Amino acid sequence: MPEEKKVVPLVSIVIPNYNYAHYLYECFKSIVYQDYQNIETIVVDDASTDNSWKIIMSANPQRAHRMPGNVGCSQCKNWGIKMAAGEFIALLDSDDMLTPGSIRRRVEKFQANPKLDMVHGRAWRWRDGIGKDGWNKKSRIHDQTVMVRREVFEKHGAFNPELRTRENKDLWLRWGVHPDSTNKPAIKAKKFPEFYALYRKHADQKHRKRKQK
């Protein structure tokens, strides 16, 4: 009998960006060096005023969209999710990076646990080139490590377009997967003790929040 081909599902990486031109190269580089081949990169730029769009276009992502005006991160993520064709959607901020093997390892978790809807793990906080484990709260959801089945967004909703900050926690609370949530879990999520992303800690984060309020 001919050997059965292994299914390699498409993963859509959704990246919202606002004035992070100086971080985009490292973000894109971390995707290029993944050892998982079936990836589409989706970048949604929130009307950046720096040269972000030029860098995005030079990187030649599979899909890219520039918002006509600044609408906030939630709407950018939602737009990217609508554009996605992948079976799985991974969320990544444009100032953060994936660890080696991040996409493959998370897909393998889904394949080993077909009933899982959401996989997440640990993130290293990256400050001035020195990495260390960012959070001690074992139950916290590190947003940069989240991978979700695309159908979950279709069934249970996406990010609140009215929110400019904390849109991730709001969604995890509504889905009932955040430790602070009082809702019954709408999906099956699991955290693994692996490091899937590098979380960059920098002064521009506060500046961005002030700009996007």
Buried (B, 14 or more C-beta within 10 A) or exposed (E): EEEEEEEEEBBBBBBBBBBBBBBBEBBBEBBEEBEBEBBBBBBBBBBBEBEBBEBBEEBEBBBBBBBEEBBBBBBBBBBBBBBBEBBBBBBBBBBBBBBEBBBBBBBEBBEEEEEBBBBBBBBBBBEEEEBEEBEEEEEBBBBBBBBBBBEBBEEBEBBBBEBBBEBBBBBBBBBBBBEEBEEEEBBEBBBBEBBBBBBBEBEBEEEBEEBBE
